[in-house]
Amino acid sequence: DCVVITKTDLSPYLKVNVEQLKANIRQICPNVPVFALSAETGDGLPDWLDWIQNQLTTPVISRRDEPVIVS
């Protein structure tokens, strides 16, 4: 899980303090990564994309000697 704040390039026009918003989120969910992104400027995108890539895992297929019966 993570929190993504988008359109941060608009924050000056919307009177939004992105750093305060991130601090508030961390008070509620201290262990969740928070990413502030702007597609217009590219800010934050590399960190978020790195996080996504690190979350991807290769599925592991387990081999069982006996069949699994689901009823």
GIWOWO-V623077 format. One record per pair of residues at least 24 apart in sequence whose C-alpha atoms are under 10 Angstrom apart, sorted by the first residue. I is the first residue (numbers start at 1). GAP is how many residues later the second one is. D is the distance in Angstrom with one decimal. If there is no record, write none. Layout:
BEGIN
I|GAP|D + I|GAP|D
END
This chain:
BEGIN
1|30|9.5 + 1|31|6.5 + 1|32|7.6 + 1|33|9.5 + 1|54|9.5 + 2|27|9.5 + 2|29|9.1 + 2|30|5.3 + 2|31|5.0 + 2|32|5.9 + 2|33|7.7 + 2|46|9.3 + 2|49|9.2 + 2|50|9.6 + 3|26|9.4 + 3|29|7.0 + 3|30|6.3 + 3|31|4.7 + 3|32|6.2 + 3|33|8.5 + 3|45|9.9 + 4|29|8.5 + 4|30|6.0 + 4|31|4.8 + 4|32|6.0 + 4|33|7.1 + 4|40|9.6 + 4|44|8.3 + 5|29|7.5 + 5|30|6.0 + 5|31|4.6 + 5|32|6.0 + 5|33|8.6 + 5|39|9.6 + 6|29|8.3 + 6|30|6.0 + 6|31|4.8 + 6|32|6.0 + 6|33|7.9 + 6|38|9.5 + 7|29|8.1 + 7|30|6.2 + 7|31|5.0 + 7|32|7.0 + 7|33|8.0 + 7|34|9.6 + 7|36|9.9 + 8|28|6.5 + 8|29|5.9 + 8|30|5.3 + 8|31|8.7 + 8|32|9.1 + 8|33|9.3 + 8|35|8.5 + 8|36|9.5 + 9|27|9.7 + 9|28|8.1 + 9|29|5.7 + 9|30|8.3 + 9|31|7.1 + 9|32|7.3 + 9|33|9.6 + 9|34|8.7 + 10|28|8.6 + 10|30|9.7
END
